[in-house]
């Protein structure tokens, strides 16, 4: 009985609905175009920074100042090392 009540409550509040990606802050345009293009432009600078830090065995510290939900940090963490081909693995440049 409790399981049915919990499921009904979750279903009625939209917890089981899939996001369509058509509305809101994280729409498909942002996820699949804006964030990807931003990452492409950030990649060369981040690669240079990583090489410089690796040479001196130093770490990178990120400070995301803003009033949001850490989107700048998430964007940096999603930048990949290079543009992978069809048969290559995607490797993120920075790891948390």
Secondary structure per residue as TSV (DSSP state, phi and psi in degrees):
chain	resnum	aa	ss	phi	psi
A	1	X	-	360.0	-44.0
A	2	X	H	-64.9	-35.6
A	3	X	H	-63.6	-42.8
A	4	X	H	-64.1	-40.7
A	5	X	H	-65.6	-42.8
A	6	X	H	-64.0	-42.9
A	7	X	H	-64.2	-45.4
A	8	X	H	-60.2	-41.9
A	9	X	H	-64.5	-43.9
A	10	X	H	-64.8	-42.3
A	11	X	H	-65.9	-40.1
A	12	X	H	-70.1	-27.8
A	13	X	T	-92.3	2.1
A	14	X	T	86.9	12.8
A	15	X	T	-68.4	-21.4
A	16	X	T	-98.4	0.2
A	17	X	-	-78.2	140.4
A	18	X	-	-86.5	142.7
A	19	X	-	-72.0	131.7
A	20	X	-	-79.8	-22.1
A	21	X	S	78.5	10.0
A	22	X	S	-97.2	-18.2
A	23	X	S	-131.0	161.5
A	24	X	S	91.5	-174.1
A	25	X	T	-66.3	-35.6
A	26	X	T	-107.2	52.6
A	27	X	-	-72.8	171.7
A	28	X	H	-62.4	-33.4
A	29	X	H	-62.1	-44.7
A	30	X	I	-67.1	-48.5
A	31	X	I	-65.3	-43.2
A	32	X	I	-100.0	-9.9
A	33	X	I	-125.4	-62.2
A	34	X	I	-61.2	-50.8
A	35	X	H	-65.9	-37.5
A	36	X	H	-66.5	-45.2
A	37	X	H	-66.3	-40.8
A	38	X	H	-59.5	-42.9
A	39	X	H	-61.6	-38.7
A	40	X	H	-62.8	-39.7
A	41	X	H	-75.3	-29.1
A	42	X	H	-79.1	-25.5
A	43	X	H	-53.6	-49.4
A	44	X	H	-60.5	-43.5
A	45	X	H	-65.6	-40.8
A	46	X	H	-69.2	-36.7
A	47	X	H	-62.0	-44.2
A	48	X	H	-62.0	-44.3
A	49	X	H	-61.0	-43.8
A	50	X	H	-62.4	-42.6
A	51	X	H	-63.4	-44.2
A	52	X	H	-62.2	-45.2
A	53	X	H	-67.3	-38.7
A	54	X	H	-64.7	-38.4
A	55	X	H	-60.3	-37.7
A	56	X	T	-99.4	9.7
A	57	X	T	52.6	42.3
A	58	X	-	-107.7	162.0
A	59	X	-	-105.4	162.2
A	60	X	-	-103.0	132.5
A	61	X	-	-114.2	136.3
A	62	X	-	-116.9	129.7
A	63	X	-	-121.1	111.7
A	64	X	-	-99.9	96.5
A	65	X	-	-91.1	126.8
A	66	X	S	174.3	-174.9
A	67	X	S	-117.3	24.5
A	68	X	S	-103.9	-151.1
A	69	X	S	-109.8	28.7
A	70	X	S	81.7	28.8
A	71	X	H	-65.4	-33.6
A	72	X	H	-62.8	-43.9
A	73	X	H	-63.0	-46.2
A	74	X	H	-61.1	-38.9
A	75	X	H	-63.8	-45.9
A	76	X	H	-62.6	-39.5
A	77	X	H	-70.9	-16.1
A	78	X	T	-95.4	-5.1
A	79	X	-	-69.3	131.4
A	80	X	B	-96.9	161.0
A	81	X	S	-64.8	-36.7
A	82	X	S	-156.7	175.1
A	83	X	-	-82.1	107.4
A	84	X	-	-74.2	146.7
A	85	X	-	-79.7	-172.1
A	86	X	T	-64.8	-34.6
A	87	X	T	-100.9	8.5
A	88	X	S	-105.0	155.3
A	89	X	-	-81.9	148.1
A	90	X	-	-85.4	125.1
A	91	X	-	-121.4	124.0
A	92	X	B	-74.0	146.7
A	93	X	S	-72.1	-45.3
A	94	X	S	-109.0	148.4
A	95	X	-	-129.5	146.8
A	96	X	-	-83.8	360.0
